[in-house]
Amino acid sequence: MLGLIIGSTAGSYIPVLWGDQSFFSVGSIIWSTIGGLAGVWAGYKMYRNFS
């Protein structure tokens, strides 16, 4: 859950670095989804390594 929150927040911020000032743009939503999935994957990998 924590990976999802951190990943989607970081992903939604990527278009802002490109100069897009809206957190609700199409690019922001797409990158938020990608970041959320990457966060879930990273959290799963960390859980598997520490268990």
C-alpha positions, 0 to 999 in steps of 0.5 A: 500500500505504501509503495502504491501511494509513493509511486503514484505520487512520484509518477504524477509529479513527472509531467510537472518537471516537464513544465506541465503545471496540472496534476490532472492532465492526461500525462499526469494520470498515465504516469501516476498509474505507471508509478503506482504499479512500479510501487506495488511491484517494488513493495512486493519484491521487498516483502519477498526479500525480507520474509 
